[in-house]
Amino acid sequence: MKNLILVLTLILALCPMSINAQQDPHYTFYRYNMNLINPAYAGSSEGAELTLGLRSQWAGVEGAPESQSALFSMPVGSNVGLGVSILNDQTFIENQTWVGVDFSYELKLNNKYTLFFGLKASGNSYSANTAGLITYSMGQDGTLMDFENRFTPNVGAGVYLKHERFFISLSAPKLMTPDRLEERDGSAYLSTDKRHVYLAGGYDFALGKNLKLQTSSMLRYVEASPISWDLTSILDFGQRFKFGTSYRLNEALSGMFMFDVSSGFHIGYAYEAALENAINDVDNSSHELFMRLTM
C-alpha cells in the first residue's frame, strides 16, 4: 500500500502542468529510451541491452524533426554499469549528433529497493544551414551570417530508484548550455541550449495471471518554457504482445503496440496525432519505431 500511495502522489504532483517548446526530441517510448536522459539506467538491467529508435515528427511537413537513437548498456561487476547513448536529430536547418558515455553505481538499499547514481559525459556536433532560412521564409539576426558548425562537450547526472513493481527517475542529461539557434516571432536568433530536467515514474499493476497494466509518467522541465507532461498506460498480455496509449498534455495522443519476436528481442511502433492541427491540409502526425535486444 505504501508503494501505491507513493506512485499516486507522484502522478498527482504532475497533473496540473501545461506544455510545450522543444529543443530535444520527445519519445513516445520514453520508458524504453531512458538511457538518453538518465545515465543511472546504464547497467540497471540484469544483462546487456541494445536499443534502437527512429522518430519522424509531423510527417507531412517538409524539414520537420527526424530523430534516430542507439543505446547500449551493461552491468560491469557487481555495482557498476556502463553505457553509450547516441542521438542524431535533424530539425529544419539544424542538424546535431550527440554521443554520451554513461557510468552508474548501484547501491542496494534492501531486498526490495535499489538506488542507482549516474554520470554522463557527452559531446555534441551541431550545425545549422543559416542560408536555408531563406528557403523557409524566415528572417535572421545579422550575427548568424558568421555562424559556424561547432563541437561542444557536456556533462549530465541522474538518480534512479528501482523496485520490482515501480521506478522513479530524476535526471538532467546536459548541464552546460552551448550556443544554438532559436526561433522568435518568425525570425532566427543566436541563443543557447536550454537545460532539460526529467522526472519520471512508473508502476506495474497485476490484473491477472497473464495480464499486467504498466503505467508511467514523465515530467519535462525546460528553462523559460512551459512544462511538458506525458502519461502512458500499456497492457501486457504476457504472451509476446503489448498495446497501449500515451497522452502528452494539450499536445498529442498516441497509440502503440509492442511485440516480443523472441526471447530478448522486442519491436514496437507508435502513432501520434497532434491535438491541434496548426497547419491546415497537412498531415502533422508522428511515427515512431522501437527495437530492443537483451543479451
TAVEN-V278438 format. One record per backbone hydrogen bond with DSSP energy under -1.0 kcal/mol. CO is the residue of the C=O (numbers start at 1). NH is the residue of the N-H. Records with the same first field share a line. If there is no record, write none. Layout:
CO: NH / NH
This chain:
1: 5
2: 6
3: 7
4: 8
5: 9
6: 10
7: 11
8: 12
9: 13
10: 14
11: 15
14: 17
29: 32
30: 33
33: 36
34: 38
38: 41
39: 42
41: 44
48: 295
49: 73
50: 293
51: 71
52: 291
53: 69
54: 289
55: 67
56: 287
58: 61
61: 64
63: 92
65: 57
66: 90
67: 55
68: 88
69: 53
70: 86
71: 51
72: 84
73: 49
74: 82
79: 106
80: 76
81: 104
82: 74
83: 102
84: 72
85: 100
86: 70
87: 98
88: 68
89: 96
90: 66
91: 94
93: 129
94: 91
95: 127
96: 89
97: 125
98: 87
99: 123
100: 85
101: 121
102: 83
103: 119
104: 81
105: 117
107: 115
113: 109 / 110
114: 162
115: 107
116: 160
117: 105
118: 158
119: 103
120: 156
121: 101
122: 154
123: 99
124: 152
125: 97
126: 150
127: 95
128: 130
129: 132
130: 133
131: 134
132: 136
133: 138
134: 137
139: 188
141: 144
142: 145
144: 147
150: 126
152: 124
154: 122
155: 175
156: 120
157: 172
158: 118
159: 170
160: 116
161: 168
162: 114
165: 204
166: 163
167: 202
168: 161
169: 200
170: 159
171: 198
172: 157
178: 193
180: 191
182: 189
184: 187
186: 139
187: 184
188: 141
189: 182
191: 180
195: 223
197: 221
198: 171
199: 219
200: 169
201: 217
202: 167
203: 215
205: 213
211: 207 / 208
212: 236
213: 205
214: 234
215: 203
216: 232
217: 201
218: 230
219: 199
220: 228
221: 197
222: 225
228: 220
229: 249
230: 218
231: 247
232: 216
233: 245
234: 214
235: 243
236: 212
240: 260
241: 237
242: 258
243: 235
244: 256
245: 233
246: 254
247: 231
248: 251 / 252
251: 275
252: 248
253: 273
254: 246
255: 271
256: 244
257: 269
258: 242
259: 261 / 267
262: 265
264: 294
265: 261 / 262
266: 292
267: 259
268: 290
269: 257
270: 288
271: 255
272: 286
273: 253
276: 278
279: 282
283: 60
285: 59
286: 272
287: 56
288: 270
289: 54
290: 268
291: 52
292: 266
293: 50
